[in-house]
Amino acid sequence: MKSFFKIVLANLTAIFIVIAGFFLFFIAFLILSSVSGGTDVKSDSVLTLDLKTKIIDSPSEDQEDIFSFKNDQKAVLLYDVLQAINNAKTDNKIKGISLEMDNINAGITQLDDIRNALNDFKKSGKFVYAYGNTVSQGAYYLGSVADKYYLNPAGLIELKGLSTEVTFFKNFAEKYGIGIQVIRHGKFKAAVEPFLRDEISPENKEQLSTLLNDIWSNTSTKISGSRKIPLAELNTITDSLYSYLPNLSLQYKLADQLIQKSEYDNIIKKKLNIDKDKKLNKISFAKYSESVDQDHDGKKIAILYASGAIYNGKGYDGIYSDSFIKEIKKLQKDDDVKAVVFRINSPGGSANASDEILFEMQQLKRKKPVIVSFGDYAASGGYYIAMGADKIFSEPNTLTGSIGVFGVIPYFKDLAEKNGIRSDVVSTNANSNMISAINGLSPGTLNIMTRSVESTYQRFVHFVTQNRKKSFEEIDAIGGGRVWSGVRAKQIGLVDELGSLQDAIKFAAKSANLKTYNVSSYPSKVSKFEQIFSSETEEDFSTRLIKNKLGKENFKIFQHITDPDTKSAVVMENPFSIKIN
């Protein structure tokens, strides 16, 4: 018997040691994966943007799956990409830039900023070449800036223009007995249209048409200029889908030559006087960014990133009010931070959370200059939180404004009755059962929520009038939930200047009387190690699993229906997104 217990104890001890060893190895791996080292740049190097590079606007977007040990894509901040291109102009080791992507994971305003930086880089006399196989429209938009564009002989370019498709659920909901109660302010607040109509409204069609044409006009004009193709001809090429045939891409000057990838590499080698048999030194933007150091005094300009939807509470995958306000207060107390660039890339979200963030940004503004820079989106709550700024810079293609408020409450009375389900309510007061999954809103709740939406809209417009120095009537006329391009937002006074993140940083430095400075990012990236032990997030593993399975956009819908903190909330959120795919 003693021998039996010894064997059991020995086995248990061995299992414990193995588990403990694995756990320690796992933690060590996470720590090491969070630490990055410097990069040595070789002579005759070519800075390369390829499929392994993911351009992100904010450190919070670079969240890795805790259990993912292999990730082919390396995320690089837009700011770091722009700094790398600027530094490469005068770096003798960098001879040129090669764009080698069929698709590019970047937003429309990010593509604009990189394109502008590449145009500036070309002034150094160094080359910019591009190569593609099956090239997305976004990748071609960026690649068209190159001195030479090379296409695979069996490749294609997806040049097709812009479109959006609105799906309607009204008839579906009625067919299956799903009721949807909607409260909104603004005839342009199209987020709720799919539940109210079975076709697009004239107002929504007008705003979408204007927005898409503004963006296409901007992008097509730039392609036309870079490729030296008359704009009318480029639109004919696009309408006819000529770019889908490689010989027509060559004929209509979308590409300069049809060659294989190895031939493209040989062209670069010849350009650098390197023998064909020798290896071409290519360095990624991710690695090159690590070699670019700042060498200034301790004065800092902080870039405060607000990226993603806006929520109440704590978290890191989006803009969570409690966590975000902590970052704002850090900047208030940091005497080395002389100015703040508030980079907003958000379609909005919770009205309450947006209001909390705006208040703290107003307090920050009292202590140091706050300059806002808009990314792809600054709509609804994303625009609201910008109202504490000294100055607002928008990209030409930013989806801007959407000054409006709405609430959507689904209920299932008819569906329940068809399936023999009913409910009785016992309550102490008239509206104790405010929101019922079967019966929807009580009459009193509907009345008070309507007043809440109207009150929130009045508050929204009030802060806009203060910041933009316009009357309520002037803002209301361009509000009502309508979304504008950055170009039009400048024309109607919703922003101060059209400019990039770099322009906003330069203006912030000028406002703080800084000639030399460091640039720091807030909030910082949350590593895998921190994800496990951080108390900043209330997400459990099951929530993360659902989010990974559904995807971010579908998870937002799931969360709105199931989360008690959001399903009855008043929302400031943009109804759609636009990507150049």
N, C-alpha and C positions, 0 to 999 in steps of 0.2 A: 504493500500500500504506500509506504514511504517513497519507494521508487516511482510509483505512479504520480504522486504529487510533485516530486522533483521534476519529472518530465513535463508535466502541465505547466509548472512554474517557469521552467526553462523556456518552453515555447511561448508563453505569454510575455516573458522578458524579451525574447528575440523579436516578437511582433511589435512590442512597444518601441524597441530600439530602431527597427526598420521604419516604423511610422514617424518617430521623432526625427530620424535622419532625413527622411523624405521631406518632412515639413521644413526642417532647417535648410535643406537644399533649395526648396521652393522659395522660401523667403530670401535666401541669398541671391537666387536667380532674379527675383523681382527687383532687389536693390541694385544689382549690377546692370539690369536692363534699363534702369532709370537714370544711370550715370552715363554721360556721353563724353568722349575724349576729343582732343583736337585733331585736326586733319592737316597733313602735309601736302601742299599743292606742288605737283611736278611741273617742270618747264614744258612749254609747248602743249599746254592742256586746253581742252575744249569744254566749256561749261555746258552741261547737257540737261535739257528738260525732257524727260521720257515718261513712259506709262507708270513707272514706279513712284512718281512724285504726285502727292496729293496736296493741292494748295488749300489752306484753311485761313479763315479770317481771324480766328481767335484761338488761344491755347485751350479753351474749354471744349473745342470741337475735336481735339486730338485725344479722345478717350479710347483706350485699348481694352479689349475684352480680357478680363482677368485670366481666363484659362487659354488665351491664345498666345502661343509661343512663336508662331511664325506669321509675319505680316509682310507681304511683298511690297506694299505701298508705304512710303515714308512721308509723313505729313510735314509740311513746311509752312510757316507763317507767311502770309502775304508780305508783311513788312520785311521779313528776312529775305524773301525773294527779290524785292525791290532794292534792298541794301546790297545784295549780292551782285545784281546787275550793275548798280552804280559803282561798286568797288572794282568790278571786273574791267571797267573802262580804263583804269590806270594801273591794273595789275599786269606786269610784264609777263607773268607766267600764263595768263589766260590770253589765248590768241583769237578766240571767237566763241560764238554761242551756236549750239545745235539744238533745234527743236524736233524731237523724234516721238511724237505722240499721235495715235489715231483717235484717242479720246482724251479729254482732260477733265479732271475732277476739280472744277473751280467755278465760282459764280460769275455772272456777267460783268459786274463792276470790277472784279478781280482781273478778269481777262483784259478789260480796258486799261487798268493800271499797269499791268505787265507789258501790254502792247506799247503804251506810252514810254515805259522805261526802256524797252528794246529799241524804239525809234531814237531815243536819246543816246543809247549805247552805240548805235551805228555812226554817230558823229565822231566817234574816236577813230574811225577808219578800220576797225576790226569787223570781221564778217558775222552775219547772222544767216545761217542756212536752215532749211526745214525739209523733213522727209516724212512721207505718210504712206500707209497701205489702204485701209478702209477708214477714212478720216471723217470724224463727226464735224458738224457745223461749227461748234465752239472751238474745236482744235484747229480748224481751217481759219477761222476768224483771227486767232492768235498767230498761226503760222504764216498767214498772208503778209505779215509785216516783214518777212525775211527778204534778203537780197535775192535769193534763189529758192524756188520751191520745187522739190523733186517728188515724184509720185511713182509708186510701183506700177509696172506695166499692166498688172491685173487688178489694180486698185480702183478706188472711187472716192469722191468727195461728196458728202451729204449736204449740198447747198440747196436748201428748199424754202427758206424764209421762216417766218414765225406764225404759229397758230395756237389757239387754246380751245379746248373742248369742255363744255359745261354739261355735266350729267344731272338729270332731274329725277327726284324720288317721290314727287307728290302722288302720282298715280299708283306707284308701287305701294306707298304707305296706305293709301285709301283701299287698295285691293286686299291687303292683308290685315286691315284693321288697326293700323298703327297711327295714332294721333300725334301731331307735333304742334306745340304751342310756341309761337315766335313773337318776341318783342324786340323792336329795333327802332333806331332813329336814323333817318337818312335814306332817301330813295336809291342811293348808289350802294348801300350796304349789301353787297351781293352774296355774302356768306350764307344768308338764309334763303336765298331764292330757290335753290333746288328743292326745298321743303314746301314752298308756297305756290310754285308755278310749274307748268309742264313745258315751258319754252322760255328763252332768254328775254328779259325785259328790254325795251328800247334804251333805258338809261344804262343798263349794264353793257349792252352791245356797243353803245357809244363810248363808254369809258374804256372797254377792252380794245376796241378798234383804234382809238386815239393812242392808247398806251403802246400797243404792239407796233403801230406805224411809227411812233416816235423812236422806239428802240431799233426797229429795222432800218429806219432812215439813218440813224447814227452808225450802226454797224456796217451797213452796205456801202455807205459813203466812204468809210475807212478802208474797206476791202477794195473798192473802186480806185481810191487814190494810191494804195500800195501796189496793186497789180497793174495800174495804168489802163484800166478798162473803163470806158464811159459808163456812167451810172445807169443810163437807160438800157445799154447793152447787157450790163450785169444782171439787171432785173429780168431781161428776156432769157438769159442763160439760166437764171434761177427758176423762172416760170416753166421753162422747158425741161428742167432736170438734166441738162447736158452734162453736168459734172459727174453724173453716175456712170458715164462712159469715159475711160481714160484717154482715148484718142481725141474726144471732144474737149476734155479738160485741157489737153495740150493745144488743140486748135484755137480755143477761145481764151488762151493765156492765163488760165487758172493755175497751171503748172508749167515749169520751164523745161522739164525733161522727164521721160519715163525710164526709170532705171531700177535695178535691184539694190537692196540695202548695202551689200558689200561694195557695189560700185560707188554708192554714195560715200561710204567711208573712204574709199580710195581718192575721191575728189577732194575731201578734206585733207587727206595726207599730202596730196599734191600741192594744195594751197599752202601747207606748212612746210613743204620741202622735206617730207618724211618718206622714207622708202616704203613701198607697198608691203614688204614682208615684216615691217616693224609694227609694234602695237601702238594704236592711237590712244593717247592719254585723255580719257573722258572722266570728268568729275561731275557728280550730281549736284544739284542746287542744295540738297540737304547737307551733303558733306562740305561743300564750299562755304555755306553759311556758318558752319562751325569754325572756320578759319578766319572769319571776318570779325576782328575785335574792335571794340570802342576804346579809345584812349583819351578820355577827357577827365575833367575834375568831377567832384561828387554831385554836382547839380544835375537834377533829373527832370525829364518830361515823362510823365506816366501815360501809357495808353491803357485806358480802362475799357475792356472789351465787353459789350453787351450783345451776345450772340445766341440766337435761338428764341423760342417762345418764352413768355413771361409767366411765372407761376408764383404762388405763395409758398412760404416755407423754406426748407433747406434742400440743397442738391447741387450738382455740378454739370449736369447734361442739359443746359439751358440757362435761363436767367431766373434764379430762385431768390425772392426778395430778401429773406433773412441772410443768406450767404452773400448776396451781392452787396447789401448794405454794410456788412463787415468790411468788404474791400474798400468801399467809399470812405468809411471812417478811418481806415489805415492811411489813406491818402490825405485826409484832413490833418492827421497828426504827424505825418512825415515831413519834417522841415526841409529835407533834401529835394522833395518834389516841388518844383517851382510852378508847374503848370500841368494841366490834365487834358489829354485828348480823349474825348468820350466817343469811342468807335461803336456805332450802333448798326447791327445787322439782324433786325428782328421784325417779324410780322405782328408782334403784339401778343396779347394774352389776357391774363387777369387784370381787371380794372383796378382792383384794390392793391395788388402788388405793384402795378405801374405807378399808382399814386404815392405809395410808400417810397419808391425809388426816386421819383421826381422830387419829393420833399428833401431827401438827403442830398441830392445833387444841387439843390438850391442852397443848402447849407455849405456845401463844398465851394460853390461859386463865390461865397462871401470871403473865402480865405485865399483863393488862388484862381487864376484864369481857367475857365472851362471852355474848350473848343470842341464842337461836335463834328464828327466825320461820319457820313452815312455810307453803308456798304450796299448790298443788294436790296435790302428792305429797311425802311424806316416808316412803317405803316401802323396805324391805330396806336396801340400801346407803345410800339417802337418809336413813333413820332412824339407821343405824349411825354415820354421820359427825356426827350431832347429839349424840353421847354425851360430847362434851367441853364441853358448855354449862353455864353457871351457872343458866340458867332457859330453859324451852322454852315458846313461845307457838304454839298451833295455831289455824288457822281451823276453824270448825265443820264445814266440808265437806272438809277435807283427808283424803286417803287416807293413813292413818297405820299404821305398824308393819310388818307382813309380815316378822316376825322369823323368817327361814328361809333355807335355802341349797339350791342345786341345781346339777346339771351335766347337759347333754344332748349325747350323741355319736351322730350318725347314721352308719350304714355300709350297704354295698350288696351284701352277699354273694349273696343270692337273686337280685337283679336281674342281677348279674354272671353267675351260673351260667346263668340263662335265656338270656343272650345270648352264651354261649360264652366268657366271660371268667373266668380263674382266676389265682391268684398263688401263687408259692412264696417263702418267706422264708429268708434266710440271715442268721444273727445270731451274736454272740459270747456273749450272756447271755440269761437266761430271758425277760426283758421288754424286750429292745432295741427290738423293734417294738411299742412301747406302744400306738399308735393307728394302725389301718389303715383306709383308706377302704373296703376290701372286707370285712375280717374284724372290724372294730370294735376293742374293747379286749381286750388279752390278759388272762388270768385274774388275774395278779398286779397289773396296772394297775387292773382293776375293784375289787379288794380295797383297794388303797392309796388310790384316789380316794374310795371309800366312807368310809374312815377320815378322809380329808382333809375331806370334807363334814361329817362328824360333829364333827371338831376345829374347823372354822370356825364351826359352829353353837354349840359350847360357848364359843368365844371371843366370839362375838356376844352371847350371853346374859350372859356375864361382865361385859362393859362396860355392858350395860343395867342389870344389878343394881347396879353401882357408881353409875351416874348417877341411877337411879330409887330407890335405897335400898330394894330389895326382894330377896327370896331367889330362888335359882335356880328353885325349884319354882313360885313365884308368876309369874315371867316366862315360864317354859316353858308354864304353863297358858294364857297369853294370847298365846303366840308360835305356834310350829308353822307359820309362814307366813301366819297369818291377817291380813287387812287390816281396819282399823277406821276409822270416821269420826272426825273430830276430836272431836266431842261425846262419843263413847264412849271415845276414847283418854283424855280428861280424867277420865271416870268411873273407869276402871281404872288410872289412874296412869301412863300412858305419856307424858303431857305435864303441864305445870304449870298453864297458863292457856289459856283461849280468848281469842284476841285477834288483832288485825291487825298488819301490818308497822308501822304508826304506833304501836300500843301497845308493840311491842317496842323501837322507837326511844326512846320516852318512858321506858321502864324502864331502858334502857341509859344514858340521860342521868342519871337518878336514881342509878344504881349508880356512875357516875363523878363524881357531885356537880357536874354541869354545868347551869347555868341558860341559857346561850346557847352555841350551837355551830353549826358547819357540818355538812352531811351529804355524804359523798363515796361514790361507787360504785366497787367493785372486783370483777372486773377491768373495765377500760374497754372500750368498743366497739372492735373491730378494723376499721379503715377499708379501703376497696378498695386504697388505696396500700400499706398495711401488709400486706395479704394477699399482695401480689406479692413484697415484699422481706423479709417477716418470716421469721426462722429458727425461729419458735415452732411452726410447723406442718410436719408431714412429709407432709401430703396433697399429692399431685400433681394435675395437671389431670384425668387420667383418672379418679381416685378421685372428684373433685368432679362430673365428668360423670355417673358411675354413680349417685352419691347424688342428683343432681338428677332423673335419669330414673326411679329407683326410688321416690323419696320417702324421708323419714327412717325411717319405721317398717319398710318393706321392706328398706332398706339395712342396718338393724341385723340382720335375719335373714340377709341375704347375708353380712355381715361375720362373723357368728358361725360360719357354715359354712366360710368361705374363709380367714379371718385366722388364721394359726398361733398368734398371741398370745391369741386369744379362744376358739377352737373347743374347746379342751380345758380351759378355765379353770373354776374354781369360781365360781359367780355368785350375787350377792345382788341380785335384781331383782324388781320388782312385775310380776305377770302380765297386768295389764289397765289401761286408762285409762277415765275417765268424763268425758264432755263433755255439757253442756246445749246440744244443737243446736237 
